């Protein structure tokens, strides 16, 4: 029933491949033979092919042994030796039409048992134009000989995994297949999988930002000035907890700095504390299809373990439940602190971020203005004034918020020795007590009623301080206009002698002297606003922290961990998509006009710990909406992305070489921020989901799918408003997008058990909308492998006319011999998917691996 082909390279038995028979005496070799990077191919490389007849499919596993060239491999149980032959790579390359017909002989070399035809097939090249693999095939008997491409070889070309530079993609694995089409032609498929150093780079960059942000926050709390004993003790407690948590981030970063091992985190390490910020088993997977009558096509998917805080555990659920519970408890705080809504605390962080960003910019532009004045350069003076005005207007606008005014009043009452207009009363005996507890009480007026009044506080003082910035800027503008007007009127007429350099120097000194005191006044007024606004917003953050110690800090840590894992995958996906679409003007226009759709396929159950993982994952993916991308031209050979920002808003700068950067539209080259639209659809498929459906609760999955359907519709509506329909990729299956969305809606509403149709519809919509695809389960190893291989074979069937009789064969072939079984080996050192027969009985039909590829995974 099954034929094996074994190949021997330079006395080293490299691998054993299973090849399915088509029911005749001519074996149909569907899978590829892979030469790892440690076995480079040269013309003198000698290849020995050994063919076996396999009776027992349970023996259908890969064995690697070292065998002397003069000895035959011993026959294993369930298979028998048929024949062997040898040839060199040089024989094939130099042969006529690059084709060899070889004779298979018995072990003693006497009896002929058959022939095998060997042809050279080119499917992708290295930079120097040499073929990056060698393939043997024939219409009746064929096998693929593939040399894996290593990063050091400088992979390039549209059919290879793109990278920022040769060092970003690590340990690529390449498999080659050849399947028949419905019209009896042959399609060639290259399957690739690779790690990326971004698995560690992105989390380390993110942790470093967290440390800087938290250190800045701690300093802002210390800079609040003198406080009354109650508030001062609260501040000391908060700072102590924050310093303790800060050390956790610092220790984690130090440990990651010592990491010198693999560039991916294996599934066995998902519970390690030092690696909790690192995504699990993150890999880039690509399928390149070469069809006889269709254009070559690439299909990418990022596979990664569900972003979740495994070390912290799921005893009390995941982030979705924990955050909801925490917010409810925080509302029930008593007199010890003032309640601010999550929207107000987020606003406070935004104001502080704007201050830290704009103040140095304004100061810099003010200095440039004075420098232009000293140089007596009218054009430079105009430009400097324009930039100063724009940034100052942004600065003033940042404080047009009632929150700043009310927080200033709150801070004033927290100073030592303040006298309240209305004394505090017991919590339940007056309305003021309720207002202290709830800021959003129905009786609240324009200011926050949770803030008691102080009889000596001048509420208009902030308005005056804030307005002084605008007034001082107007004085600077008026003076510049006056100087330029005077300069124009004093200019010599055409044909007259220009003023001397000494006169220009004297005029520049005069300009500088007149502008200098006005610029200093502007800086002083701005400094006064900054001091007050910083202190008031820091006081708001003090309340947020004090109301929830220590839970709020632990939740922040958990959220940072989950977000770090999600962001690392997103950065990889964006870079892959950008490199692939550099020549697609429709996609590039969509990228800067609408944004990028990022679709996550989850395979987690809603039972036991996996429900907590799904809750973590849902929040982590939702938080990716805070991320914007920016494409910049690289100024050095270091192309790694740069991350800036804070927890509520991050910008990822993706660096491109000059030649690639020139291909971008002007809007992207000018630095336009590119939005992300992440959506998550989850369908549990394992035996735990069966328990959840029969005895537990699937509401979590239903709610997540419904919420993300609305987000997907929002993206689709935005797309149809701003983009022409002809920019979409053309597929063989031209299903109407609107119809697909309606079908997805109906399937989500149906609440059918293990409705994997939801996954296929969401994936199809994503591909049709030029999106980035992710597939996730607990560790991206077993269920993910089933899903990815099913998706690949379904694409071959629907888009590339895979022969209907070969769908199951191709599916089993990829699962048995493809990149995903190599992924399993990398993670658990065993070529077995971690399923047992009872588990698989609960799986949907097409998510079950072939016999012999699953079972115990003891290494």
Secondary structure, 3 states (H helix, E strand, C coil): CEEEEEEEECCEEEEEEEEECCCCCCCCCCCEEEECCCCCCCCCCEEEEEEEEECCHHHCCCCCCCCCCCCCCCCCCCEEEEEEEEEEHHHHHHCHHHEEEEEEECCCCCCEEEEEEEECCCCCECCCCCECCCCECCCCCCEEEEECCCHHHCCCCCCCCCCCCCCCEEEEEEEEEEEEECCCCEEEEEEEEEEECHHHHHHHHHHHHHHHHHHHHHHHHHCCCCCCHHHHHHHHHHHHHHHHHHHHHHHHHHHHHCCCCCCCECHHHCCCHHHCCCCECCEEEEEEEECCCCCCEEEEEEECCCCCCCCCCCCCCCHHHHHHHHHHHHCCCCCCCCCCCHHHHHHHHHHHHHHHHHHHHHHHHHHHHHHHHHCCCHHHHHHHHHHHHHHHHHHHHCCCCHHHHHHHHHHHHCCCCCCECCCCCCCCCCHHHHHHHCCCCCCCCCCCCCCCCECCCCCCHHHHHHHHHHHHHHHHHHHHHHHHHHHHHHCCCCCCCCCCHHHHHHHHHHHHHHHHHHHHHHHHHHHHHHHHHHHHHHHHHHHHHHCCCCHHHHHHHHHHHHHHHHHHHHHHHHHHHHHHCCCCHHHHHHHHHCCEEEEEEECCCCCCHHHHHHHHHHHHHHHHHHEEEEEEECCCCCCCCEEEEECCEEEEEEEECHHHHCCCCHHHHCCCCEEEEEEEEECCCCHHHHHHHHHCCCHHHHHHHHHHHHHHHHHHHHHHHHCCHHHCCCCCCCCCHHHHHHHHHHHHHHCCCCCCHHHHHHHHHHHHCCCEEEEECCCCCCHHHHHHHHHHHHHHHHHHCECHHHHHHHHHHHHHHCHHHHHHHHHHCCCCECCCHHHHHCCCHHHCCCCCCECCCCC
